[in-house]
Amino acid sequence: MKHIKHLMTVAITAAMMATTASVAMADGAKIFVIGGKADDPFWSKVKKGADEAAKVVELTGGTVTWLGPQNYDNLGPDAADLIRTALSQNPSAIVGPDWVPEAMDEAFRAVVDAKVPLMIYNAGGMEAANNLGAMNYIGSDERVAGVAGGQYFGQDGGKNVLCVNTLPGAANTEARCGGIEEGVGANGGKSAQLPLPSTSFGNPTAVAEAIKAALLKDPTIDGVITISAGDGNSAANAIMQAGVADKVKLGTFDMDETALQRIKDGTQLFAIDQQPYLQGYLAVSLLNSYVNFGLDLPTKPILTGPGIVDSSNIEATLNGVAAGAR
């Protein structure tokens, strides 16, 4: 009789646990993703990764909400407002880039103080994640990426590289240009930054004219690198308009199909890839697993870059583009 009662107790307990688990699963994870403009060529790839990971979140009863700024004119304060908006919606977890720490960190700390799991991705690195009390960082090490690009220029013979920054003051773009300077310097060259107003980001005419003017002013410039693929297209036009395509090599951080075609055609030297699709996909997937099952990875940070795309691996990269993942 005691044995039967014990079995009944176990069965009732198991049933209660299953019911509780089902309710928790039905609620699912309510994840908010802070990112760039959805029509930004780079951030559209991050969003694609987040959207595809969201399919699993939805299967477990959860939701994923993307929040991005209307433009980049007031990036830090606007991004901080998006973080506060996400926090006001009783989220299960939040992921965001630490673009401008002095403007955004107070909002991120409010997330951590509210005991909401926080993931930093794309910008800020593990240093920002540790400083804020976030779970992890997913993305590229921008300084390392810059150094790799600078070394590539240097090994190709570049002596004076211009780093075009259309988002000056942002931690990740400053790290990129700083890394370029370090990498070129290690090979006996030099690099200077051309900071342009953030209002010029996405304005191809303004960016092209500024780069053209810089090239005509300093004929010793033999390399140009931009902080985005879109700006790279402007730089390609500027190099052509200035009549210096025979001596000025082009590189970009990030890439689009136009840049990849230039690499294939031999009119662009390289692009530095950080696999934006993976940043969005991994951030949402890992937060969903953490909220629902308490799963976490001991690997910190989780690096998706940098990787150099050049003539040696352009065909494999184009295959990834055709699949919509690069």
Disulfide bonds with the S-S distance in Angstrom:
Cys163-Cys177 2.06
